[in-house]
Amino acid sequence: MNERTAVLALALLALSRPALADPFASNWAPSLKSEARLIADGSGQAGFQIELSPGSITYWRDPGDAGVPPTFDFSRSMNVASAEVDFPAPGRIAESDGSEAFGYQRGVVFPIRVQAADPSRPVTLALDANYAVCEKICLPARAALELNLPKGVATPYAAEIDAARRLIPKREDAAALGIDLTALQERNWRLCLPAESGARRDLFVEPPAGWWLTAKSQEAEAGRDCFALVLRQTPADAAFPAEVRATITGGEGAVETKVKLSPKS
């Protein structure tokens, strides 16, 4: 074997070996239009990271006019008392058919709040995630992931998870936000709150199960940002007042609150 052949053989051998495992991230779980993995921040906490192919989107917990929200199952985890996923604030995405999706483009990191059953023992976070990835058509994606969560060490993903945490809407009281909710006529309301500097405000509303409520931005007026709420569908046993979770994005930062809808008296 000459020298050139030997170098080529060594290079091919190196390429054939599995990549060294990243101790702070699981392997990527690939799908047709995305890949997903778990990442650790070094404090015993984690994030679920989805990377999307160009032009693809994935969904928030309310997917909008169509789509499927992600689901998370941590039942295979070891020494985990609880694991709760936080959702960064969504964007409103126009679809080619005229509908609107609520979700994320390019990619997203969902921070995961992990509580160990025994803090003195190692924690293995196992996640079975199902999510949808849409471009012209929607495709289901699955990820079965495991990661040992380090504690008290620096990791290259801490800043990325922290950045995702800053995108999680802060919970605020509706009165403290200055929200004014006015019933206009049957199944129509107007929600206004003091305007803020920063990005244009948007409103996402989550009514009780079986209800269909939409929110659209209106012209700002007298230092207030306003939205039109229309109740389009209710179950047969629907009753007022109805508690609605409202997520307000833009301005000086995303916030989440609860409001109660009552018809005009």
C-alpha positions as CSV (number, residue, x, y, z in Angstrom):
1,M,0.0,0.0,0.0
2,N,1.5,3.3,-1.0
3,E,1.4,6.4,1.1
4,R,-1.5,8.0,-0.8
5,T,-3.6,4.9,-0.6
6,A,-2.9,4.6,3.2
7,V,-4.0,8.2,3.8
8,L,-7.2,7.6,1.8
9,A,-7.9,4.4,3.7
10,L,-7.5,6.2,7.1
11,A,-9.8,9.0,5.9
12,L,-12.5,6.5,4.9
13,L,-12.1,4.7,8.2
14,A,-12.5,8.0,10.1
15,L,-15.7,8.8,8.1
16,S,-17.1,5.4,8.8
17,R,-16.8,5.8,12.6
18,P,-19.8,7.1,14.5
19,A,-19.4,10.8,15.6
20,L,-18.3,11.3,19.1
21,A,-21.4,11.7,21.3
22,D,-22.1,15.2,22.6
23,P,-22.6,14.8,26.4
24,F,-24.9,17.9,26.4
25,A,-27.2,16.9,23.5
26,S,-29.0,13.8,22.3
27,N,-28.6,12.5,18.8
28,W,-30.7,14.3,16.2
29,A,-34.0,12.5,15.3
30,P,-34.4,13.3,11.5
31,S,-37.7,13.5,9.6
32,L,-38.4,14.6,6.0
33,K,-38.5,18.3,6.7
34,S,-37.0,18.6,10.1
35,E,-34.7,17.2,12.8
36,A,-35.1,17.4,16.6
37,R,-33.0,16.7,19.7
38,L,-32.8,17.4,23.4
39,I,-30.2,19.8,24.7
40,A,-29.1,20.5,28.3
41,D,-28.3,23.9,30.0
42,G,-25.9,22.5,32.6
43,S,-28.2,23.3,35.6
44,G,-30.3,20.2,35.4
45,Q,-32.7,21.7,32.9
46,A,-33.3,21.0,29.2
47,G,-34.7,22.1,25.9
48,F,-36.4,20.4,23.0
49,Q,-34.9,21.8,19.8
50,I,-36.5,21.5,16.3
51,E,-34.7,22.6,13.2
52,L,-36.8,23.1,10.1
53,S,-36.0,23.0,6.4
54,P,-36.4,26.3,4.5
55,G,-40.0,27.2,4.0
56,S,-41.3,24.8,6.6
57,I,-43.2,25.6,9.8
58,T,-44.2,23.8,13.0
59,Y,-47.0,24.7,15.4
60,W,-47.7,26.3,18.7
61,R,-50.1,24.7,21.3
62,D,-52.9,26.3,19.3
63,P,-52.1,25.7,15.7
64,G,-54.5,28.2,14.2
65,D,-56.9,27.5,11.3
66,A,-55.3,24.1,10.7
67,G,-52.4,22.0,11.8
68,V,-51.5,19.9,14.8
69,P,-50.0,21.0,18.1
70,P,-47.0,19.1,19.4
71,T,-47.3,16.5,22.1
72,F,-44.7,15.5,24.7
73,D,-44.4,12.2,26.6
74,F,-41.7,11.9,29.3
75,S,-42.9,8.6,30.8
76,R,-39.7,6.8,29.9
77,S,-37.6,9.2,32.0
78,M,-35.6,8.1,35.0
79,N,-35.5,9.9,38.3
80,V,-37.9,12.6,37.0
81,A,-40.7,13.8,39.2
82,S,-42.0,16.2,36.6
83,A,-41.2,17.7,33.2
84,E,-43.1,20.7,31.9
85,V,-42.7,22.2,28.4
86,D,-42.9,26.0,28.0
87,F,-44.0,27.4,24.6
88,P,-42.2,30.5,23.2
89,A,-44.5,33.2,21.9
90,P,-45.8,32.2,18.4
91,G,-46.0,34.1,15.2
92,R,-49.0,34.4,12.8
93,I,-48.0,32.7,9.6
94,A,-50.0,33.2,6.3
95,E,-50.6,30.0,4.5
96,S,-50.9,29.7,0.7
97,D,-54.6,28.7,0.9
98,G,-55.5,31.9,2.7
99,S,-55.6,30.3,6.2
100,E,-53.4,31.3,9.1
101,A,-51.1,29.1,11.2
102,F,-49.8,30.0,14.7
103,G,-46.3,28.7,15.2
104,Y,-42.6,28.9,14.2
105,Q,-40.5,29.2,11.2
106,R,-36.9,28.0,10.7
107,G,-36.8,26.4,14.1
108,V,-37.7,26.6,17.8
109,V,-36.4,25.6,21.2
110,F,-39.0,24.6,23.8
111,P,-37.6,25.0,27.3
112,I,-38.3,22.1,29.6
113,R,-38.6,22.6,33.4
114,V,-37.3,19.4,35.0
115,Q,-37.8,18.4,38.6
116,A,-35.7,15.4,39.8
117,A,-37.4,12.8,42.0
118,D,-34.1,12.6,44.0
119,P,-31.8,15.6,43.4
120,S,-28.8,13.6,44.7
121,R,-29.1,11.0,41.8
122,P,-28.5,11.4,38.1
123,V,-31.4,12.3,35.9
124,T,-32.2,10.8,32.5
125,L,-34.7,12.7,30.5
126,A,-36.5,10.6,27.9
127,L,-38.9,12.3,25.5
128,D,-41.3,10.9,22.9
129,A,-42.4,13.9,20.9
130,N,-44.9,14.1,18.1
131,Y,-45.2,17.3,16.0
132,A,-46.2,18.4,12.5
133,V,-44.1,20.0,9.9
134,C,-45.8,21.8,7.0
135,E,-44.7,23.3,3.8
136,K,-47.1,22.7,0.9
137,I,-48.3,19.6,2.7
138,C,-48.2,18.6,6.3
139,L,-46.1,15.7,7.5
140,P,-46.1,14.1,10.9
141,A,-42.7,13.9,12.7
142,R,-41.7,11.8,15.7
143,A,-38.7,12.0,17.9
144,A,-37.7,9.4,20.6
145,L,-34.9,11.0,22.5
146,E,-32.8,10.5,25.7
147,L,-30.3,12.7,27.5
148,N,-28.5,12.5,30.8
149,L,-28.9,16.0,32.3
150,P,-25.7,17.4,33.8
151,K,-25.8,19.7,36.8
152,G,-23.3,22.4,37.8
153,V,-21.3,22.4,34.5
154,A,-21.1,24.8,31.6
155,T,-22.6,23.6,28.3
156,P,-22.7,25.2,24.8
157,Y,-26.5,25.2,24.9
158,A,-27.2,27.3,28.0
159,A,-27.4,30.5,26.1
160,E,-29.7,29.0,23.5
161,I,-32.1,27.7,26.1
162,D,-32.0,31.0,28.0
163,A,-32.8,32.9,24.8
164,A,-35.9,30.6,24.4
165,R,-36.9,31.3,28.0
166,R,-37.0,35.0,27.3
167,L,-39.5,34.4,24.5
168,I,-42.0,32.7,26.9
169,P,-44.9,35.1,27.6
170,K,-44.9,36.4,31.2
171,R,-48.0,35.8,33.1
172,E,-49.8,39.0,34.1
173,D,-53.1,40.0,35.6
174,A,-55.5,41.5,33.1
175,A,-56.2,44.5,35.3
176,A,-52.5,45.1,35.7
177,L,-52.1,45.2,31.9
178,G,-54.9,47.7,31.6
179,I,-57.1,45.4,29.5
180,D,-60.5,46.8,28.5
181,L,-62.9,44.1,27.2
182,T,-66.1,45.4,25.7
183,A,-69.0,43.3,24.5
184,L,-70.3,44.9,21.2
185,Q,-73.1,42.6,20.1
186,E,-73.9,38.9,20.2
187,R,-70.6,36.9,19.9
188,N,-68.4,40.0,19.3
189,W,-66.0,41.8,21.6
190,R,-63.4,44.5,21.5
191,L,-60.2,44.1,23.5
192,C,-57.9,47.1,24.0
193,L,-54.9,47.8,26.2
194,P,-52.3,50.6,26.5
195,A,-50.0,50.8,23.5
196,E,-46.3,50.0,23.9
197,S,-43.2,50.8,21.9
198,G,-41.5,47.9,20.1
199,A,-42.8,45.4,17.6
200,R,-46.4,45.5,16.4
201,R,-48.7,43.8,18.9
202,D,-50.7,40.6,18.1
203,L,-53.2,38.7,20.1
204,F,-53.8,34.9,20.3
205,V,-56.8,33.6,22.1
206,E,-57.5,30.1,23.5
207,P,-61.1,29.6,24.6
208,P,-62.5,26.6,26.4
209,A,-62.5,23.2,24.6
210,G,-65.1,23.1,21.8
211,W,-65.2,26.8,21.3
212,W,-63.8,28.7,18.3
213,L,-62.8,32.2,18.9
214,T,-60.8,34.4,16.5
215,A,-58.8,37.7,17.1
216,K,-57.8,40.3,14.6
217,S,-55.8,43.5,15.0
218,Q,-57.6,46.8,14.5
219,E,-56.4,50.3,14.1
220,A,-54.7,51.7,17.2
221,E,-56.7,54.5,18.8
222,A,-55.8,57.1,21.5
223,G,-52.7,55.3,22.7
224,R,-54.3,51.9,22.7
225,D,-53.8,48.7,20.8
226,C,-57.2,47.1,20.0
227,F,-58.4,43.7,18.7
228,A,-61.7,42.4,17.4
229,L,-62.8,39.1,18.9
230,V,-65.4,37.0,17.2
231,L,-67.0,33.8,18.7
232,R,-67.6,31.6,15.7
233,Q,-68.6,28.3,17.3
234,T,-69.6,26.9,20.7
235,P,-70.6,23.4,21.9
236,A,-74.2,22.7,22.7
237,D,-73.6,23.0,26.4
238,A,-71.7,26.3,26.2
239,A,-72.3,28.8,29.1
240,F,-71.1,32.3,29.9
241,P,-68.9,33.7,31.3
242,A,-66.2,31.9,29.4
243,E,-62.6,32.1,30.5
244,V,-60.1,32.7,27.7
245,R,-56.3,32.5,27.8
246,A,-54.9,35.5,25.9
247,T,-51.3,35.7,24.7
248,I,-50.2,39.2,23.6
249,T,-47.0,39.4,21.6
250,G,-44.9,42.4,20.4
251,G,-44.6,45.6,22.3
252,E,-42.1,45.4,25.1
253,G,-42.4,41.6,25.4
254,A,-44.9,38.9,25.2
255,V,-47.4,38.5,28.1
256,E,-50.1,35.9,28.9
257,T,-53.3,36.6,30.9
258,K,-56.9,35.4,31.3
259,V,-60.0,37.3,30.4
260,K,-63.7,36.4,30.8
261,L,-66.1,36.7,27.9
262,S,-69.7,37.6,28.7
263,P,-72.4,38.6,26.1
264,K,-73.7,42.1,25.9
265,S,-76.4,42.6,28.4
